[in-house]
Amino acid sequence: MRASDAERERVAEVLREAVAEGRLQMEEFEQRLDATYKARTHGELEPLVRDLPAPGGVVAPVGPGGSPARTGSTGADWAARVGGPATSTGAFAFWGGFRRKGTWTVARKFTAFAMWGGGEIDLREARFEDREVVVRCFAIMGGMQVTVPPELDVEVRGIGIMGGFGDRASGEGIPSPGSPRVRITGFALMGGVDVERKRTKAEKERERARQLKKGSGEE
């Protein structure tokens, strides 16, 4: 059966909801959306949303005052991300590199050392052993990148000696209620430690999808 413009719009709405909820990556969303507007029959539309719930099929969490609660690290449910045994207490790089990224549990005291090497510490999807965490970074003729979510309570107190200890995360962002407190300390000798606030790619895609919905007048 031939598809109508209204039916194509309903499928497009399902796709926009899905990318906003993180069910679709932006690339797949754009491919499906393009196929939606090119579809001429019900048979071409149906596969595009077969694996997705209809709008309203999943109830979004509600925050104080009846407004939708933010999810992910944007307004994260910190209570669910604090506690449990640490999966890593430190990292070491000598003429090489290390990476702590994705879902991992940061120890109460986490120590990272890089000499003639580099390291990456990403806390955006991490869990925390305790509400008070200390991350100690020591870089000697090496470099370290620490990435934190905008809603995490972060204090940076490092020293750079013939090098730099970036503190772009201190005093920036708005810590969400219940956020753990993370103190980043240490020193960089003829090297550098950079701390910055940054959203994950998935969060940026969801924000972009929300802006697309808003621009189309669906909100």
FIRO-557684 format. One record per residue (C-alpha): residue in one letter; x, y, z. Coordinates in Angstrom, 3 decimals, padded with zeros to 6 digits. Layout:
% FIRO-557684
SITE  aa        xx        yy        zz
SITE   A         X         Y         Z
...
***
This chain:
% FIRO-557684
SITE  aa        xx        yy        zz
SITE   M   000.000   000.000   000.000
SITE   R   001.222   003.508  -000.806
SITE   A   002.422   005.593   002.169
SITE   S   001.078   009.067   002.885
SITE   D   003.021   012.176   003.948
SITE   A   001.454   011.908   007.415
SITE   E   002.663   008.305   007.770
SITE   R   006.174   009.296   006.763
SITE   E   006.109   012.072   009.390
SITE   R   005.000   009.611   012.076
SITE   V   007.951   007.352   011.236
SITE   A   010.292   010.358   011.309
SITE   E   008.984   011.235   014.769
SITE   V   009.755   007.711   016.016
SITE   L   013.305   008.040   014.670
SITE   R   013.814   011.438   016.335
SITE   E   012.628   010.035   019.656
SITE   A   014.977   007.070   019.259
SITE   V   018.100   009.149   018.626
SITE   A   017.195   011.519   021.458
SITE   E   016.976   008.521   023.819
SITE   G   020.276   007.085   022.592
SITE   R   018.725   004.110   020.775
SITE   L   020.198   005.220   017.451
SITE   Q   023.552   006.753   016.610
SITE   M   023.359   009.982   014.613
SITE   E   024.745   008.364   011.445
SITE   E   022.122   005.605   011.492
SITE   F   019.400   008.131   012.337
SITE   E   020.279   010.240   009.298
SITE   Q   020.297   007.169   007.044
SITE   R   016.893   006.011   008.279
SITE   L   015.428   009.500   008.106
SITE   D   016.581   009.863   004.508
SITE   A   015.055   006.471   003.662
SITE   T   011.814   007.519   005.388
SITE   Y   011.236   010.535   003.166
SITE   K   012.134   008.506   000.079
SITE   A   009.781   005.627   000.986
SITE   R   006.718   005.189  -001.190
SITE   T   005.014   002.184   000.434
SITE   H   004.234   000.789   003.902
SITE   G   006.606  -002.073   003.162
SITE   E   009.499   000.382   002.853
SITE   L   008.588   002.257   006.042
SITE   E   007.967  -000.681   008.381
SITE   P   011.578  -002.017   008.546
SITE   L   012.854   001.438   009.520
SITE   V   011.089   001.358   012.920
SITE   R   010.638  -002.380   013.459
SITE   D   013.218  -002.451   016.275
SITE   L   012.079   000.805   017.953
SITE   P   009.288   001.639   020.436
SITE   A   006.554   004.054   019.445
SITE   P   006.800   007.596   020.913
SITE   G   005.642   007.509   024.509
SITE   G   006.226   003.768   024.718
SITE   V   008.949   004.371   027.288
SITE   V   008.220   006.898   030.029
SITE   A   011.044   009.370   030.610
SITE   P   012.138   009.859   034.230
SITE   V   010.631   012.932   035.835
SITE   G   012.578   015.389   037.936
SITE   P   011.417   017.835   040.635
SITE   G   008.465   019.992   039.646
SITE   G   007.313   017.552   037.000
SITE   S   009.994   018.487   034.477
SITE   P   011.810   015.763   032.562
SITE   A   014.940   014.644   034.367
SITE   R   018.223   014.714   032.516
SITE   T   019.782   011.327   031.898
SITE   G   023.297   010.033   031.257
SITE   S   026.146   012.108   032.616
SITE   T   023.993   015.195   031.972
SITE   G   022.286   015.199   035.346
SITE   A   023.481   011.675   035.993
SITE   D   021.944   009.458   038.603
SITE   W   025.103   009.687   040.664
SITE   A   023.737   007.418   043.399
SITE   A   023.851   004.528   040.942
SITE   R   027.447   005.371   039.993
SITE   V   028.943   005.587   043.476
SITE   G   030.013   002.499   045.401
SITE   G   031.415  -000.911   044.632
SITE   P   034.996  -002.160   044.446
SITE   A   037.486  -000.231   042.351
SITE   T   038.469  -001.809   039.057
SITE   S   041.634   000.290   038.830
SITE   T   043.785   001.983   041.456
SITE   G   046.411   003.394   039.116
SITE   A   048.084   003.505   035.724
SITE   F   051.703   003.577   034.547
SITE   A   053.353   004.466   031.251
SITE   F   057.080   004.392   030.433
SITE   W   057.953   004.833   026.783
SITE   G   054.362   003.919   026.079
SITE   G   050.813   004.796   027.008
SITE   F   047.764   003.849   029.060
SITE   R   044.026   004.452   028.839
SITE   R   041.213   004.330   031.375
SITE   K   037.976   004.921   029.513
SITE   G   034.370   003.756   029.322
SITE   T   032.705   002.008   032.236
SITE   W   035.248   001.502   035.010
SITE   T   035.311   002.168   038.757
SITE   V   037.771   004.775   040.005
SITE   A   039.467   004.004   043.328
SITE   R   039.269   006.444   046.268
SITE   K   042.904   007.229   045.496
SITE   F   043.930   006.735   041.898
SITE   T   047.553   007.387   040.912
SITE   A   048.745   007.806   037.332
SITE   F   052.369   008.131   036.244
SITE   A   053.739   008.815   032.771
SITE   M   057.413   009.193   031.897
SITE   W   058.397   009.646   028.259
SITE   G   054.912   008.447   027.486
SITE   G   051.280   009.441   027.682
SITE   G   047.990   008.524   029.262
SITE   E   044.263   009.127   029.012
SITE   I   041.870   009.165   031.979
SITE   D   038.211   009.526   030.998
SITE   L   035.691   009.908   033.828
SITE   R   032.605   010.637   031.707
SITE   E   031.158   007.122   031.972
SITE   A   033.079   006.004   035.030
SITE   R   031.781   004.804   038.384
SITE   F   033.377   005.911   041.659
SITE   E   034.354   003.818   044.665
SITE   D   033.466   006.670   047.023
SITE   R   031.917   010.140   046.947
SITE   E   035.345   011.650   047.662
SITE   V   037.955   010.655   045.088
SITE   V   041.531   011.820   044.595
SITE   V   043.204   011.400   041.207
SITE   R   046.959   011.984   041.369
SITE   C   048.706   012.644   038.056
SITE   F   052.477   012.720   037.639
SITE   A   053.963   013.436   034.220
SITE   I   057.708   013.611   033.599
SITE   M   058.612   014.516   030.040
SITE   G   055.273   013.021   029.136
SITE   G   051.630   013.983   028.884
SITE   M   048.269   013.119   030.376
SITE   Q   044.707   013.967   029.354
SITE   V   041.923   013.885   031.965
SITE   T   038.372   014.294   030.660
SITE   V   035.419   014.841   032.991
SITE   P   031.675   015.368   032.404
SITE   P   030.302   018.928   032.799
SITE   E   028.153   017.922   035.802
SITE   L   030.964   016.420   037.913
SITE   D   032.263   018.357   040.941
SITE   V   035.971   018.777   040.129
SITE   E   038.823   020.617   041.815
SITE   V   042.225   020.806   040.113
SITE   R   045.320   021.540   042.188
SITE   G   048.380   020.538   040.209
SITE   I   051.777   022.107   039.665
SITE   G   053.668   022.547   036.418
SITE   I   057.482   022.765   036.510
SITE   M   058.861   023.682   033.101
SITE   G   055.570   022.234   031.962
SITE   G   051.851   022.731   032.451
SITE   F   049.077   021.442   034.658
SITE   G   045.849   022.607   033.004
SITE   D   042.887   023.442   035.188
SITE   R   040.170   024.168   032.617
SITE   A   037.751   022.004   034.637
SITE   S   037.985   023.942   037.903
SITE   G   035.152   026.371   038.468
SITE   E   033.496   025.471   035.179
SITE   G   030.266   023.597   034.637
SITE   I   027.496   023.160   037.180
SITE   P   027.869   020.066   039.397
SITE   S   024.580   018.204   039.562
SITE   P   023.050   017.198   042.926
SITE   G   024.728   014.161   044.452
SITE   S   027.825   014.421   042.265
SITE   P   030.985   012.844   043.689
SITE   R   033.801   015.272   044.477
SITE   V   036.954   014.611   042.508
SITE   R   040.247   016.316   043.404
SITE   I   042.925   016.144   040.728
SITE   T   046.420   016.790   042.037
SITE   G   050.040   016.083   041.114
SITE   F   052.718   017.724   039.009
SITE   A   054.090   017.883   035.501
SITE   L   057.849   018.165   035.029
SITE   M   058.839   019.119   031.487
SITE   G   055.523   017.640   030.484
SITE   G   051.822   018.365   030.706
SITE   V   048.573   017.335   032.372
SITE   D   045.405   018.709   030.816
SITE   V   042.021   018.533   032.557
SITE   E   038.919   019.490   030.599
SITE   R   035.147   019.178   030.707
SITE   K   033.628   017.534   027.668
SITE   R   030.483   015.640   026.735
SITE   T   030.621   012.211   025.136
SITE   K   029.892   011.840   021.428
SITE   A   026.620   010.056   022.244
SITE   E   025.472   012.948   024.442
SITE   K   026.306   015.455   021.718
SITE   E   024.278   013.404   019.246
SITE   R   021.306   013.279   021.605
SITE   E   021.521   017.044   022.130
SITE   R   021.670   017.567   018.386
SITE   A   018.578   015.389   017.955
SITE   R   016.729   017.381   020.618
SITE   Q   017.612   020.594   018.808
SITE   L   016.347   019.101   015.534
SITE   K   013.056   018.210   017.218
SITE   K   012.798   021.662   018.737
SITE   G   013.517   023.296   015.398
SITE   S   010.815   021.227   013.718
SITE   G   008.262   022.439   016.287
SITE   E   007.687   019.028   017.889
SITE   E   008.440   020.249   021.393
***
